[in-house]
Amino acid sequence: MEIAYWIVAALLGVLYLFAGGKKIAQSREQLAPMMGWVDTVPMWAVRGIGAVEILGVLGLVLPPLTGVAPALALLAALGFAVLQVLAAGLHLSRGEVKETGLNVPLIVLAGVAAWLATVW
């Protein structure tokens, strides 16, 4: 089960480090072609979401790796699931049904990570 957790955590980690890093480092104009929703959200909120994503990756990786407060991995995984549910809601509210295609697998992966975090 440990190996499965690390595989799922790595998948989520790579994706959220990439997405969170872009949200923190790039301007609204650079983000707009990839993330159309940044037009309707204040830039401080976009940067905050990016920071939450990066902190979530740290929460997935560091506690199990160090053995200190491993329950934080469960909370990080649940946080990613909530984040994606909210992201799907934002897309649906904007009429972007096609954009929710990535949200559903990410919710499932976060749920699997949460379950695996409780197993070992």
Secondary structure as UniProt FT lines:
FT   HELIX           2..25
FT   HELIX           28..31
FT   TURN            32..34
FT   HELIX           36..39
FT   HELIX           43..66
FT   HELIX           71..93
FT   TURN            94..95
FT   HELIX           98..101
FT   HELIX           103..119
//
